[in-house]
Amino acid sequence: MSAAKSSGAERLHRSLHRVRALVVKELLAVLRDRKSRMVLILPPLLQLTIFAFAATLEVKNIALAVLDKDGGKAAVELVQRFSGSPSFSRVYPLASQGEVATALEDEKAMAVLVLGQDFSRDVAAGRPAEAQLLLDGRRSNSAQIVQGYAQSIVEQYNRDLAERYGQPGPPATLVARNWFNPNLDYLWFTVPNLIGMLTMVVGLIVTALSVARERELGTFDQLLVSPLSPREILAGKTIPAMILGAVESVLIVVAAIVAFRIPCVGSLFVLALAMLLFLFSVVGFGLFISSLCNTQQQAILGTFTFMMPATLLSGFATPIETMPMFLQVVSLANPLRHFLVAVRAIMLKGMPAFMVLDTLWPLVVIGAVTLALAGWLFRRGIG
């Protein structure tokens, strides 16, 4: 019995030694080249800086054209309220009805406010006064947001008029309170999402290029005939990618908290655990892609072929609930979908560990399945 245990421990020791040697080889292959080190560090941080400000879902600096047919006191006051709003950076007058279509068609204005000839007279008489808002429907999402801005300004204008003339105000008012992001700062939404997206990019590229690079250099066959088993090869390819991805994710999180001042209400340990589970699933996809490719060019194309649908199905740009049901089912296999929910909840909400694990357990299944498929392809290569 003791001899069997000793033999098993010796085999485990030799296996760990072989895996460690492969891990060191993989890390040296990436880190010994100065350009490779720069590519791993600078582009993700640069992308974080650019995307944080460019990939905004806010609608700002809106150009508004105004056709004021009335010119009375009430009409002028309403126009001034639009001019004083921080959302409308440019409010300019139109001279005639014919200029309304031109302003929208040439995209000189996102919206046109039209005030009728009797607007001020109706306001003074206490009658309903109508103002027309024409929107550029080619940008449907932005048009809805601009409409919300305009409705908010008009509703406040109505309340002030009712108070000024001693009229009863609206029977009920809606008071909104924004949890977890009181000021609706778009960076608080964008940057946590970018943490997941950029971490996925690093993890996918490092793993997708690993096996493809071996095949392109002609060393993959040598790897297959070495004493390494397919499981040891998988471990030797997985661990370096997770190490590099973890280091990269730490840099991105530090930049998000320090440079962009994104709050992290939750535990950093829980965030690190979520990162490791996410990297495990991403590395599985990367190795699966790499095992299908013969060249690094194919691996890069395969990576970006996977990344675009993964980003669209993650809930970053559009809510998953608004997608067709079959896409909602497909998105369950997307690791980015599960991680974005967790990282936003950890940083902005302070989600506890048990809830994080309840959200992220599919990542373990995704990683196990993709690694198993990659291992099966390795065994086919050996056979």
VMD Tcl script that draws the C-alpha trace (Angstrom):
set ca {
  {0.00 0.00 0.00}
  {2.75 2.43 0.95}
  {4.62 1.55 -2.25}
  {1.51 2.30 -4.31}
  {1.04 5.62 -2.54}
  {4.69 6.45 -3.08}
  {4.42 5.57 -6.76}
  {1.29 7.70 -7.12}
  {2.89 10.65 -5.38}
  {5.95 10.30 -7.60}
  {3.80 10.29 -10.75}
  {1.92 13.37 -9.50}
  {5.22 15.11 -8.78}
  {6.54 14.35 -12.27}
  {3.27 15.53 -13.80}
  {3.37 18.81 -11.87}
  {7.00 19.26 -12.84}
  {6.14 18.83 -16.54}
  {3.19 21.25 -16.27}
  {5.37 23.81 -14.48}
  {7.98 23.56 -17.24}
  {5.29 24.14 -19.89}
  {3.86 27.08 -17.93}
  {7.31 28.69 -17.70}
  {7.82 28.13 -21.42}
  {4.49 29.78 -22.26}
  {5.15 32.77 -20.02}
  {8.63 33.25 -21.46}
  {7.27 33.02 -25.00}
  {4.98 35.97 -24.26}
  {7.04 38.06 -21.84}
  {10.57 37.82 -23.24}
  {9.57 39.92 -26.24}
  {9.39 43.62 -25.39}
  {6.74 44.28 -28.02}
  {4.57 41.49 -26.67}
  {4.80 42.95 -23.18}
  {3.79 46.37 -24.48}
  {0.87 44.88 -26.43}
  {-0.45 43.18 -23.31}
  {-0.29 46.27 -21.11}
  {-0.74 49.47 -23.12}
  {-3.59 48.67 -25.58}
  {-6.11 47.52 -22.92}
  {-5.43 50.60 -20.80}
  {-5.65 52.82 -23.88}
  {-8.89 51.13 -24.92}
  {-10.29 51.61 -21.42}
  {-9.55 55.34 -21.65}
  {-11.00 55.75 -25.14}
  {-14.05 53.50 -24.82}
  {-15.01 54.92 -21.43}
  {-15.70 58.28 -23.09}
  {-16.55 57.16 -26.63}
  {-18.92 54.26 -25.86}
  {-21.35 56.45 -23.97}
  {-25.08 55.83 -24.05}
  {-25.81 59.37 -22.96}
  {-27.24 61.96 -25.32}
  {-25.56 65.32 -24.81}
  {-24.78 68.49 -26.75}
  {-28.15 68.37 -28.51}
  {-28.89 70.91 -31.23}
  {-32.48 72.21 -31.02}
  {-34.14 74.36 -33.66}
  {-37.09 76.56 -32.60}
  {-39.85 77.92 -34.77}
  {-41.59 80.48 -32.56}
  {-44.69 81.73 -34.37}
  {-45.94 83.48 -31.24}
  {-43.08 85.57 -29.85}
  {-45.01 86.27 -26.66}
  {-43.74 86.21 -23.08}
  {-44.74 82.63 -22.32}
  {-43.18 81.31 -25.55}
  {-39.93 83.18 -24.97}
  {-39.71 81.87 -21.40}
  {-40.17 78.27 -22.56}
  {-37.45 78.67 -25.20}
  {-35.12 80.14 -22.59}
  {-35.65 77.08 -20.40}
  {-34.48 74.87 -23.25}
  {-31.49 77.16 -23.77}
  {-30.57 76.93 -20.09}
  {-30.77 73.14 -20.00}
  {-27.34 71.41 -19.89}
  {-28.59 68.80 -22.34}
  {-29.16 71.31 -25.16}
  {-25.88 72.94 -26.17}
  {-27.28 74.86 -29.14}
  {-30.74 76.36 -29.49}
  {-31.22 78.42 -32.64}
  {-34.31 80.04 -34.22}
  {-35.93 79.22 -37.56}
  {-37.43 81.91 -39.72}
  {-40.16 79.96 -41.50}
  {-42.02 76.67 -41.64}
  {-40.02 75.62 -44.68}
  {-36.80 75.50 -42.65}
  {-38.17 72.82 -40.30}
  {-37.74 69.93 -42.74}
  {-34.31 71.17 -43.80}
  {-33.04 71.31 -40.21}
  {-33.96 67.66 -39.62}
  {-33.02 66.31 -43.05}
  {-29.53 67.89 -42.98}
  {-29.06 66.83 -39.32}
  {-28.48 70.41 -38.28}
  {-30.78 69.72 -35.32}
  {-31.81 66.59 -33.47}
  {-35.22 68.10 -32.72}
  {-37.39 71.07 -33.72}
  {-39.70 72.85 -31.25}
  {-42.69 74.52 -32.90}
  {-44.77 77.03 -30.89}
  {-48.10 78.11 -32.39}
  {-49.32 81.70 -32.81}
  {-51.70 81.52 -29.84}
  {-49.30 79.85 -27.38}
  {-48.85 82.83 -25.01}
  {-52.50 83.84 -25.29}
  {-53.67 80.36 -24.31}
  {-51.25 80.26 -21.36}
  {-52.49 83.63 -20.08}
  {-56.12 82.53 -20.45}
  {-55.52 79.26 -18.62}
  {-56.34 77.19 -21.70}
  {-54.24 74.20 -22.84}
  {-51.36 75.50 -24.93}
  {-49.77 73.10 -27.36}
  {-46.11 72.91 -28.35}
  {-45.00 70.51 -31.05}
  {-41.69 68.64 -30.88}
  {-40.41 67.10 -34.12}
  {-37.65 64.49 -33.71}
  {-35.17 62.84 -36.05}
  {-36.40 59.24 -36.00}
  {-33.33 57.91 -37.83}
  {-31.66 57.81 -34.43}
  {-34.56 56.20 -32.62}
  {-32.91 55.65 -29.23}
  {-31.51 59.19 -29.09}
  {-34.88 60.59 -30.19}
  {-36.63 58.91 -27.25}
  {-34.06 60.28 -24.82}
  {-34.40 63.81 -26.25}
  {-38.17 63.51 -25.95}
  {-37.74 62.64 -22.28}
  {-35.55 65.72 -21.74}
  {-38.14 67.95 -23.43}
  {-41.03 66.47 -21.43}
  {-39.16 67.08 -18.20}
  {-38.58 70.75 -19.10}
  {-42.22 71.27 -20.10}
  {-43.54 69.55 -16.97}
  {-41.44 71.81 -14.75}
  {-42.63 74.81 -16.79}
  {-46.27 73.75 -16.20}
  {-45.72 73.43 -12.46}
  {-44.17 76.89 -12.30}
  {-47.05 78.39 -14.29}
  {-49.63 76.77 -12.04}
  {-47.90 78.18 -8.96}
  {-47.54 81.64 -10.56}
  {-51.21 81.94 -11.52}
  {-52.55 80.28 -8.37}
  {-53.89 77.29 -10.25}
  {-54.00 73.75 -8.88}
  {-50.96 71.74 -9.83}
  {-51.00 68.22 -11.20}
  {-52.94 65.78 -8.97}
  {-49.93 63.48 -8.63}
  {-46.21 63.89 -9.16}
  {-43.58 61.25 -9.73}
  {-40.39 61.59 -7.71}
  {-37.57 59.46 -9.10}
  {-34.64 58.22 -7.05}
  {-31.75 56.41 -8.70}
  {-30.25 53.61 -6.63}
  {-26.62 52.55 -6.98}
  {-25.88 55.49 -9.32}
  {-27.56 58.57 -7.84}
  {-26.23 61.05 -10.43}
  {-26.72 58.70 -13.40}
  {-23.04 59.03 -14.28}
  {-22.60 56.97 -17.44}
  {-19.01 56.11 -16.49}
  {-20.36 54.11 -13.56}
  {-22.12 51.90 -16.11}
  {-19.58 51.91 -18.94}
  {-16.31 51.30 -17.09}
  {-17.39 48.15 -15.15}
  {-18.60 46.71 -18.45}
  {-15.26 47.55 -20.06}
  {-13.48 45.66 -17.28}
  {-15.19 42.48 -18.44}
  {-14.78 43.17 -22.16}
  {-11.08 44.02 -22.01}
  {-10.32 41.11 -19.69}
  {-12.05 38.84 -22.19}
  {-9.95 40.26 -25.04}
  {-6.67 39.55 -23.22}
  {-7.69 36.06 -22.11}
  {-8.94 35.07 -25.56}
  {-5.98 36.39 -27.52}
  {-3.32 34.87 -25.26}
  {-4.93 31.41 -25.33}
  {-6.10 31.48 -28.95}
  {-2.58 32.25 -30.14}
  {-0.84 29.69 -27.94}
  {-1.57 26.43 -29.82}
  {-1.77 28.20 -33.19}
  {1.70 29.62 -32.60}
  {3.03 26.13 -31.81}
  {1.57 24.78 -35.03}
  {2.87 27.68 -37.10}
  {6.39 27.27 -35.69}
  {6.29 23.50 -36.14}
  {6.69 22.73 -32.42}
  {3.18 21.42 -31.81}
  {4.05 17.94 -33.10}
  {7.04 17.88 -30.77}
  {4.72 18.81 -27.93}
  {2.38 15.94 -28.80}
  {5.16 13.32 -28.82}
  {6.62 14.61 -25.56}
  {5.87 12.90 -22.22}
  {3.11 15.49 -21.66}
  {-0.42 14.08 -21.64}
  {-3.32 16.04 -23.23}
  {-4.49 17.08 -19.75}
  {-1.02 18.37 -18.89}
  {-0.89 20.29 -22.17}
  {-4.27 21.85 -21.37}
  {-3.11 22.79 -17.88}
  {0.15 24.20 -19.25}
  {-1.78 26.36 -21.72}
  {-4.51 27.38 -19.29}
  {-2.46 28.50 -16.28}
  {-0.24 31.08 -18.10}
  {-3.28 32.66 -19.76}
  {-5.06 32.94 -16.42}
  {-1.97 34.46 -14.81}
  {-1.57 37.06 -17.56}
  {-5.31 37.74 -17.64}
  {-5.42 38.17 -13.87}
  {-2.53 40.65 -13.92}
  {-4.19 42.56 -16.76}
  {-7.56 42.63 -15.00}
  {-5.94 43.97 -11.83}
  {-4.41 46.83 -13.83}
  {-7.77 47.60 -15.41}
  {-9.63 47.55 -12.09}
  {-7.01 49.81 -10.48}
  {-7.30 52.24 -13.40}
  {-11.10 52.18 -13.12}
  {-11.07 52.94 -9.39}
  {-8.15 55.39 -9.29}
  {-8.34 57.19 -12.65}
  {-12.11 57.11 -13.30}
  {-13.13 57.12 -9.61}
  {-15.63 54.29 -10.04}
  {-16.76 53.22 -6.57}
  {-16.20 49.65 -5.44}
  {-18.78 49.12 -2.71}
  {-18.31 45.36 -2.61}
  {-15.40 43.20 -1.55}
  {-12.25 43.19 -3.66}
  {-11.80 39.53 -2.75}
  {-15.23 38.70 -4.18}
  {-14.37 40.72 -7.30}
  {-11.11 38.75 -7.66}
  {-13.03 35.48 -7.32}
  {-15.45 36.57 -10.02}
  {-12.50 37.52 -12.24}
  {-10.91 34.07 -11.85}
  {-14.14 32.26 -12.72}
  {-14.62 34.53 -15.72}
  {-11.04 33.96 -16.90}
  {-11.50 30.20 -16.52}
  {-14.48 30.26 -18.91}
  {-12.78 32.66 -21.34}
  {-9.60 30.59 -21.44}
  {-11.74 27.56 -22.24}
  {-13.18 29.32 -25.26}
  {-9.72 30.55 -26.28}
  {-8.20 27.07 -26.19}
  {-11.15 25.65 -28.09}
  {-10.69 28.28 -30.82}
  {-6.94 27.70 -30.84}
  {-7.32 23.94 -31.19}
  {-9.37 24.50 -34.37}
  {-6.83 26.84 -36.01}
  {-3.59 26.05 -37.82}
  {-2.16 29.59 -37.99}
  {-2.12 32.64 -35.74}
  {-4.03 34.59 -38.38}
  {-6.86 32.07 -38.20}
  {-6.76 32.25 -34.41}
  {-7.07 36.05 -34.44}
  {-9.97 35.90 -36.89}
  {-11.65 33.22 -34.79}
  {-11.21 35.33 -31.67}
  {-12.84 38.39 -33.18}
  {-15.57 36.23 -34.72}
  {-16.43 35.11 -31.19}
  {-15.98 38.50 -29.50}
  {-18.50 40.47 -31.56}
  {-21.52 38.21 -30.88}
  {-20.38 37.81 -27.27}
  {-20.39 41.59 -26.81}
  {-23.78 42.05 -28.47}
  {-25.33 39.21 -26.42}
  {-23.84 40.39 -23.12}
  {-26.45 43.03 -22.32}
  {-23.92 45.86 -22.60}
  {-25.57 47.80 -25.42}
  {-29.14 46.48 -25.25}
  {-31.02 44.63 -22.49}
  {-31.11 40.87 -22.99}
  {-34.81 40.86 -22.06}
  {-35.63 42.78 -25.27}
  {-33.97 40.17 -27.53}
  {-35.86 37.30 -29.21}
  {-36.24 34.25 -27.02}
  {-33.84 32.07 -29.01}
  {-31.08 34.69 -28.61}
  {-31.77 34.85 -24.88}
  {-31.19 31.09 -24.74}
  {-27.99 31.37 -26.81}
  {-26.70 34.12 -24.52}
  {-26.68 31.68 -21.60}
  {-23.51 30.17 -23.11}
  {-21.87 33.61 -23.22}
  {-19.49 34.07 -20.25}
  {-19.53 37.86 -20.65}
  {-23.27 37.97 -19.98}
  {-22.90 36.42 -16.53}
  {-19.78 38.36 -15.57}
  {-21.14 41.82 -16.43}
  {-24.08 41.27 -14.10}
  {-21.70 40.31 -11.32}
  {-19.08 43.03 -11.78}
  {-21.69 45.82 -11.84}
  {-23.39 44.38 -8.78}
  {-20.13 43.97 -6.85}
  {-18.78 47.44 -7.60}
  {-21.98 49.49 -7.42}
  {-24.23 47.40 -5.19}
  {-21.91 45.44 -2.92}
  {-23.25 42.00 -3.84}
  {-22.21 39.38 -1.24}
  {-20.19 36.30 -2.16}
  {-23.07 33.79 -2.07}
  {-25.07 35.87 -4.55}
  {-22.02 36.26 -6.78}
  {-21.54 32.51 -6.89}
  {-25.23 32.05 -7.64}
  {-24.76 34.38 -10.61}
  {-21.44 32.99 -11.85}
  {-21.80 29.21 -11.48}
  {-22.59 28.89 -15.23}
  {-19.03 30.07 -15.91}
  {-17.68 26.87 -14.34}
  {-19.89 24.80 -16.63}
  {-18.89 26.84 -19.69}
  {-15.18 26.51 -18.87}
  {-15.43 22.78 -18.19}
  {-17.27 22.09 -21.46}
  {-14.94 24.17 -23.65}
  {-11.81 22.75 -22.02}
  {-13.18 19.24 -22.49}
  {-13.77 19.95 -26.18}
  {-10.26 21.38 -26.53}
  {-8.83 18.29 -24.80}
  {-10.79 16.02 -27.14}
  {-9.31 17.85 -30.14}
  {-5.83 17.47 -28.64}
  {-6.36 13.75 -28.23}
  {-7.49 13.54 -31.85}
  {-4.25 15.28 -32.81}
  {-2.28 12.75 -30.84}
  {-4.17 9.89 -32.40}
}
mol new
graphics top color blue
foreach p $ca { graphics top sphere $p radius 0.5 }
foreach p [lrange $ca 0 end-1] q [lrange $ca 1 end] { graphics top cylinder $p $q radius 0.2 }
display resetview
